[in-house]
Amino acid sequence: MEIEINRPKCAGHAICTILAPDVFDLDDEGKAVVLPTAAQVPGAEIRDAADACPALAIKLTAGV
């Protein structure tokens, strides 16, 4: 699974960091970033965090 953050859309609500702390964090600008540990996290946890984003800033695509 590939995770893409639409930085202009991200409003820094941080819900993703609460639901998937090993996947998302906020940078110095208050925008979500994907952590290197994301590859070890179950897809369901990542999908739940993406679905909960009020700004719809997280896009998931099937990885190769």
Order of alpha helices (4+ residues) and beta strands (2+ residues): beta-alpha-beta-beta-alpha-beta
